[in-house]
């Protein structure tokens, strides 16, 4: 039997509301809240997942 290294990558996404004066301020607030674990993405928020052989990253398979 051969051994293969498989890479699985998930992308999580969710929506959070922020009150701010500008778009820039809203992004700054959101990033701060994310870094302070006030905005937390849950595993069920999986938006996209794919897998591929580490040796052949061009042959990716969407799994979600």
C-alpha positions, 0 to 999 in steps of 0.5 A: 500500500502507498501512503498519500497526504491529503489536504482538506480545506474549509472556508467558514462564513457568517454574517455579523452586524456592526454599527459604525460611522463608515465602512472602514470603521465597521471593518475595524470593529468587526476585525477587533471583535473577531480577534477578541472572540466576540464574533465566532464562526461555528463549524456548521457555518461551513461555506466551502470545502475541498480536498486534494493530494498534497503532491497534486494541488491542481486536482482539487475536488469540491466536497461541500 
